[in-house]
């Protein structure tokens, strides 16, 4: 992949990076992310945001613990989705930008007619200078039609929209040689580049330790498989690093040494960027 051809970028931000420990929305962090997206857009890139946090935001607003039943989670999402898009657009308008909310379920991606409609909707938003803000439609999703996590959603969207790059911003630096929570003698080391997801790489993925997040490193590896098969590069990076998005873009476009997060590169025999829905 030629690093100087990055034009369309999908950025996914996890729940734990959008909220405080009490699940209230983290306004400072969210403004920092959106400022980076606007800067990226101003540089000439096309930007799409996949956001988590709807259930967590709803929990924080009502000051309740993690709901157990599906209906309770859907209720929290109904509250949280409104809070999220309202806050996103309040901040974006300060920068002269506007976001358009797109709520999806996995059945939308898997049905050709809906798949084409989603593609057309996203293209219209981008062409009209609007930043698509995408989330799973948790208010109506059931176990049978859920993506299961927004890592998978962001990978599916990246393939659908024929992105050049997917960035997953999370609460860890990237993929390590072992789960950070394990107390073993082996030194903890960040893996900066993955050219092929082998069984050994998969063994290194630990489980999610987030209270409100549904993903983990395993789901991020699955996302990497999806986008790499479509010829798309994926980078996992720490959301808490200042200007992390622009640093990742600069790292790839300037062909510097891979030293930020973990970059997953598609192999030379990948399919053409984007996937067809059959």
Buried (B, 14 or more C-beta within 10 A) or exposed (E): BEBEEBEBBBBBBBBBBBBBEEBBBBEEBBBBBBBBBBBBBEEEBBBBBBBBBBBBBBBBBEEEEEBEEEEBBBBBBBBBBBBBBEBBBEBBEEBEBBBBBBBBBBBBBEEEEBBEEBBEEBBEBBEEEBBBBBBBBBBEBEEEBBBBBBBBBBBBBBBBBBBBBBBBBBBBBBBBBBBEEEEEEEEEEBBBBBEEBEEEBEEBBBEBEBBBBBBBBBBBBBBBBBBBBBBBBBBBBBBBBEEBBEBBBEBBBEEEEBEBBBBBBBEEEBEEBBBEBE
